[in-house]
Amino acid sequence: MKDKVRIGIIGTGFAKTVQIPAFHKIDGAEIVSIVSAHLENAEAVARDFGIPHFTDDWRETVKNENVDLICITTPPVFHKEMVLLALENDKHILCEKPMAMTADEAREMTEKAAEKNVLALIDHELRFLNGRRAAREIIESGEIGKIRHAKYNFRAPHRGSPDAPWNWWSDIKSGGGALGAIGSHVFDSLRWFLSAEVSDVFCQLQTHVKERRDEKSGAMKRVSTDDEANLILRFADGEFCEDATANLSLSMVEYPVYQNRVEFFGTKGAIRVEFDGEFFIGKAGEEAWHKAEVDLNEAIEGARNTGWNNGFLALAAEIVQAIKDGKNTVENAATFADGYRVQLLMDAARQSNANGTVVKLQ
């Protein structure tokens, strides 16, 4: 059994606000290297958090013999290359979503990971919210019957202002956009809650803010990604759902406040889960939602509670414990195989939007 898990993190955005503070709260976790494309950013984060090594060369961190776990928190365009080199160096991996740029990339990454005795996970941390786990158990218990329909409503005002800069989020070649950033989480959540695969996808993508000012050059540039995604899904029948459908409304430009809500409607009732895992049950024949009792997750001090932050802390603790115990699995965590299935749905959604048709998956 390992006494300590040594971590190298590539990227200083989400890592600085969530991942590093989370790992610092976990016994036996030590961040030993931080990477940024801008050396001054890496140096500043290393100084602020007491990380002994910083660099602007991610390969240096991946090849570092003192690193056990690589956390990849970069734009998706870089994921495949980074994952494959990490696997070559027998590192455990936590990769941000979406897993890759295409399903072909994700399949190659998944196949390579299967050849190694390492932990290889996608950061779908919402699975680790206590309320989501409890809600899933209720669905599986049959208390609200077979699921007929799901509704997912995600709205955020973060990119509603045209003054928000053009960056990788605005660039389809880098893997930006609402479908990738949010849709990947939603696809994973629905598959996980229902233990069922999506069979049909219809998608319409929209770009409301069509130009933004480049934060580097100051010039106005065309936005090539979506800031809104609307989808209709159909699920293959499973143990917990039958002839089920779903409506998804995902937006990064909707005011006034953040919302991340999923609802499931069954033959005996319904369940509504909020961003932090708080959830409500509505039974057939009743006209009110009843709040369920659940202990919400521990928070990360100084981080705004969006659900992802608290979920990540719980996931990170289980990853560290698994590596210390010599395991290459974490119960309930999203595997590379899950990431590949989500990427298939992402590709289908883009194909549907391009052709204006329903795309069927095998």
MINUDO-375508 format. One line per 8 residues: number of its first residue (from 1); their letters; for each residue x, y, z of C-alpha. Coordinates in Angstrom, 1 decimal. Layout:
BEGIN
NUM) a) X:Y:Z  ...
END
This chain:
BEGIN
1) mkdkvrig) 0.0:0.0:0.0  1.3:3.4:-1.0  1.6:6.1:1.7  1.4:9.0:-0.7  0.0:9.7:-4.1  2.1:12.2:-6.1  0.1:14.3:-8.6  1.1:16.2:-11.7
9) iigtgfak) -1.5:18.6:-13.0  -1.6:20.0:-16.6  -3.5:23.2:-16.8  -4.1:26.1:-14.3  -7.7:27.1:-14.8  -10.1:24.6:-13.2  -7.1:23.1:-11.5  -6.3:26.3:-9.6
17) tvqipafh) -9.8:26.9:-8.3  -11.0:23.4:-7.7  -8.5:20.5:-8.2  -5.5:21.8:-6.3  -7.6:23.0:-3.2  -9.4:19.6:-3.3  -6.2:17.5:-3.3  -4.7:19.6:-0.6
25) kidgaeiv) -7.6:18.5:1.7  -6.9:14.8:1.2  -4.5:12.9:3.4  -1.9:11.2:1.3  -2.2:13.4:-1.7  0.7:15.6:-2.8  0.9:17.8:-5.8  4.4:17.7:-7.0
33) sivsahle) 4.2:19.3:-10.5  2.1:22.0:-12.2  2.0:22.8:-15.9  0.8:25.8:-17.9  1.4:26.8:-21.5  2.5:30.1:-19.9  5.4:29.6:-17.6  4.5:32.6:-15.5
41) naeavard) 1.1:31.1:-14.7  2.7:27.8:-13.7  5.2:29.6:-11.5  2.5:31.7:-9.8  0.3:28.7:-9.0  3.3:26.8:-7.8  4.2:29.7:-5.5  0.7:30.1:-4.2
49) fgiphftd) 0.2:26.5:-3.4  3.7:25.4:-2.5  4.1:23.0:-5.4  7.8:22.2:-5.8  8.0:21.8:-9.6  6.5:24.0:-12.4  7.0:24.0:-16.2  5.5:25.0:-19.5
57) dwretvkn) 6.4:21.6:-21.0  3.7:19.1:-20.2  5.8:16.2:-21.4  8.3:16.9:-18.6  5.6:16.4:-16.0  4.2:13.3:-17.7  7.7:11.7:-17.8  8.6:12.7:-14.3
65) envdlici) 9.3:9.5:-12.3  8.0:11.2:-9.1  4.5:11.5:-10.5  1.9:8.8:-10.0  -1.3:10.5:-11.2  -1.7:12.9:-14.2  -4.6:15.2:-14.1  -5.3:16.7:-17.6
73) ttppvfhk) -7.3:19.9:-17.4  -6.6:21.3:-20.9  -8.8:22.1:-23.9  -10.0:18.8:-25.5  -7.8:19.2:-28.6  -4.8:18.2:-26.4  -6.3:15.2:-24.6  -5.4:12.4:-26.9
81) emvllale) -1.7:13.2:-27.2  -1.4:13.8:-23.4  -3.3:10.6:-22.5  -1.3:8.4:-24.8  2.0:9.6:-23.5  0.9:9.3:-19.9  -0.1:5.7:-20.7  3.3:5.0:-22.2
89) ndkhilce) 4.8:6.1:-18.9  2.4:4.0:-16.9  0.7:6.9:-15.1  -2.7:6.9:-13.6  -4.9:9.4:-15.4  -7.8:11.7:-14.6  -8.8:13.4:-17.9  -11.2:16.3:-18.2
97) kpmamtad) -14.3:16.0:-20.3  -15.1:15.8:-23.2  -12.7:13.0:-23.5  -11.5:13.8:-27.0  -12.3:15.6:-30.2  -14.0:12.6:-31.9  -15.1:9.1:-31.0  -12.3:7.6:-33.0
105) earemtek) -9.8:9.4:-30.8  -11.7:8.3:-27.7  -11.7:4.7:-28.9  -7.9:4.7:-29.4  -7.4:6.1:-25.9  -9.7:3.5:-24.4  -8.0:0.6:-26.2  -4.6:1.8:-25.1
113) aaeknvla) -5.7:2.3:-21.5  -7.1:-1.3:-21.4  -3.6:-2.6:-22.1  -2.2:-1.0:-18.9  -2.8:-1.7:-15.2  -3.6:1.9:-14.3  -6.5:3.9:-13.2  -8.0:5.7:-16.3
121) lidhelrf) -11.0:8.0:-15.5  -13.0:10.9:-17.0  -13.8:13.7:-14.6  -17.6:13.3:-14.4  -17.6:14.3:-10.8  -21.3:14.9:-10.5  -21.7:11.2:-10.0  -20.1:11.7:-6.6
129) lngrraar) -22.7:14.1:-5.2  -24.4:12.4:-2.3  -27.9:13.5:-3.5  -27.4:12.2:-7.0  -26.3:8.8:-5.6  -29.4:8.7:-3.3  -31.7:9.7:-6.2  -30.2:7.0:-8.4
137) eiiesgei) -30.9:4.4:-5.7  -34.5:5.6:-5.6  -34.8:5.1:-9.4  -33.2:1.7:-9.1  -35.6:0.7:-6.3  -38.6:1.2:-8.5  -40.2:3.7:-6.1  -41.2:6.0:-9.0
145) gkirhaky) -41.7:3.2:-11.4  -40.2:2.7:-14.9  -38.8:6.0:-16.2  -40.7:7.4:-19.2  -39.1:10.7:-19.6  -36.2:12.9:-18.4  -35.8:16.7:-18.6  -32.4:18.4:-18.2
153) nfraphrg) -32.2:22.1:-17.9  -28.8:23.8:-17.6  -28.5:27.5:-17.8  -25.7:29.9:-17.0  -25.1:33.6:-17.8  -21.3:33.2:-18.0  -21.0:33.9:-21.7  -24.1:36.0:-22.2
161) spdapwnw) -22.2:39.2:-22.4  -20.5:40.0:-25.8  -17.6:41.5:-23.7  -16.5:38.0:-22.7  -13.3:37.4:-24.6  -12.7:35.1:-27.6  -10.5:32.2:-26.3  -10.4:28.4:-26.8
169) wsdiksgg) -14.0:28.2:-25.6  -15.0:30.1:-28.8  -12.9:27.8:-31.1  -14.4:24.6:-32.5  -10.9:23.4:-33.5  -9.9:23.4:-29.8  -13.1:21.6:-28.7  -14.9:24.5:-27.2
177) galgaigs) -18.6:25.1:-26.9  -21.6:24.3:-24.7  -22.3:20.9:-26.2  -18.8:19.7:-25.3  -18.4:21.4:-21.9  -22.0:20.8:-20.6  -23.5:18.2:-23.0  -20.8:15.7:-22.2
185) hvfdslrw) -21.7:15.9:-18.5  -25.4:15.6:-19.3  -25.0:12.6:-21.5  -22.9:10.9:-18.8  -25.4:11.8:-16.1  -28.4:10.3:-18.0  -26.6:7.1:-18.9  -25.5:6.7:-15.3
193) flsaevsd) -28.9:7.5:-13.7  -30.8:5.1:-16.0  -28.1:2.5:-16.7  -29.3:2.7:-20.3  -27.8:3.8:-23.6  -29.2:6.5:-25.9  -30.5:5.1:-29.1  -31.6:8.2:-31.0
201) vfcqlqth) -30.3:11.8:-31.0  -31.7:15.0:-32.5  -29.8:18.2:-31.9  -29.9:21.9:-32.8  -26.9:24.0:-31.9  -27.0:27.8:-31.7  -24.4:30.6:-31.5  -26.0:33.7:-30.1
209) vkerrdek) -22.9:35.8:-29.6  -21.3:35.5:-33.0  -18.1:37.6:-32.5  -15.8:38.2:-29.6  -12.7:40.2:-29.0  -9.5:38.1:-29.0  -7.9:38.4:-25.6  -4.5:38.3:-27.1
217) sgamkrvs) -4.7:40.4:-30.3  -7.6:42.6:-29.4  -9.2:42.0:-32.8  -12.8:40.8:-33.2  -13.0:37.1:-34.2  -15.8:34.9:-35.4  -17.1:32.4:-32.8  -17.1:28.9:-34.3
225) tddeanli) -18.7:27.1:-31.3  -22.2:26.9:-29.9  -23.3:28.7:-26.7  -26.7:26.9:-26.7  -27.6:23.2:-27.4  -31.1:21.8:-27.5  -31.6:18.0:-27.9  -34.3:15.3:-28.0
233) lrfadgef) -33.2:11.8:-27.1  -34.6:8.3:-27.1  -33.2:5.5:-24.9  -32.9:1.8:-25.5  -35.1:-0.1:-23.0  -33.4:-1.1:-19.8  -34.1:-2.4:-16.3  -35.1:1.1:-15.1
241) cedatanl) -36.6:2.7:-18.2  -39.0:1.7:-20.9  -39.7:3.5:-24.2  -38.0:6.5:-22.6  -37.3:9.9:-24.1  -35.5:13.1:-22.9  -35.4:16.8:-23.6  -32.2:18.7:-23.0
249) slsmveyp) -31.9:22.5:-22.9  -28.3:23.7:-22.3  -27.2:27.3:-22.5  -24.3:29.4:-21.4  -26.0:32.7:-22.3  -29.2:32.6:-20.2  -29.9:35.0:-17.3  -30.3:35.6:-14.4
257) vyqnrvef) -28.8:32.8:-12.4  -27.0:29.4:-12.7  -29.2:26.3:-12.8  -28.3:22.6:-13.3  -31.4:20.5:-12.8  -32.4:17.1:-14.0  -35.9:15.5:-13.6  -37.1:12.0:-14.2
265) fgtkgair) -40.7:11.1:-14.7  -41.8:7.5:-14.0  -44.9:5.4:-14.0  -45.4:5.9:-10.3  -44.0:9.4:-9.7  -41.1:11.7:-10.4  -37.8:12.9:-9.0  -36.1:16.3:-9.4
273) vefdgeff) -32.4:16.8:-8.6  -30.7:20.2:-8.2  -27.2:21.3:-8.9  -25.8:20.4:-5.4  -27.6:17.1:-5.1  -30.6:18.4:-3.2  -33.6:16.4:-4.5  -37.4:16.2:-4.4
281) igkageea) -39.9:13.4:-5.0  -43.4:13.7:-6.4  -45.7:10.8:-6.2  -48.6:9.9:-8.5  -51.9:11.3:-7.2  -50.1:14.1:-5.3  -49.8:17.7:-6.3  -46.6:18.7:-4.4
289) whkaevdl) -42.9:17.9:-4.5  -41.5:16.5:-1.2  -37.9:17.4:-0.3  -35.8:14.3:0.5  -33.4:14.1:3.4  -29.8:14.0:2.2  -26.4:15.1:3.6  -24.9:17.4:1.0
297) neaiegar) -21.2:17.0:0.1  -18.4:18.7:1.9  -17.5:22.0:0.3  -14.2:23.4:-0.9  -13.5:26.6:1.0  -13.4:29.7:-1.2  -15.0:28.0:-4.3  -18.5:28.8:-5.4
305) ntgwnngf) -20.7:25.9:-4.9  -21.8:24.8:-8.4  -22.0:21.1:-7.6  -18.9:20.2:-9.6  -16.6:21.6:-7.0  -18.0:19.5:-4.1  -18.4:16.4:-6.4  -14.7:16.7:-7.4
313) lalaaeiv) -13.6:16.7:-3.7  -15.4:13.4:-3.2  -14.1:11.9:-6.4  -10.5:13.0:-5.7  -10.6:11.3:-2.3  -11.7:8.0:-3.8  -9.0:8.2:-6.5  -6.3:8.8:-4.0
321) qaikdgkn) -7.4:5.9:-1.8  -7.7:3.6:-4.8  -4.1:4.3:-5.9  -2.8:4.0:-2.4  -4.5:0.5:-2.3  -3.1:-0.5:-5.6  -6.4:-0.6:-7.4  -7.2:0.5:-10.9
329) tvenaatf) -10.9:1.0:-10.5  -13.1:3.4:-8.5  -16.7:2.4:-7.9  -19.2:4.7:-9.7  -16.4:6.7:-11.5  -16.7:7.3:-15.3  -14.2:5.1:-17.1  -12.5:5.7:-20.4
337) adgyrvql) -15.2:3.3:-21.8  -17.9:5.6:-20.5  -16.0:8.5:-22.0  -16.0:6.8:-25.4  -19.8:6.2:-25.2  -20.3:9.8:-24.4  -18.1:10.8:-27.3  -20.3:8.7:-29.7
345) lmdaarqs) -23.2:10.8:-28.5  -21.3:14.0:-29.0  -20.5:13.0:-32.6  -24.1:12.0:-33.2  -25.3:15.3:-31.9  -23.0:17.3:-34.2  -24.0:15.1:-37.2  -27.7:15.7:-36.3
353) nangtvvk) -27.2:19.4:-36.2  -25.3:19.5:-39.5  -27.9:17.4:-41.3  -31.1:18.4:-39.5  -32.0:14.7:-39.0  -32.3:12.2:-36.2  -29.2:10.1:-35.8  -29.6:6.5:-34.6
361) lq) -26.9:4.7:-32.7  -26.4:1.0:-32.6
END
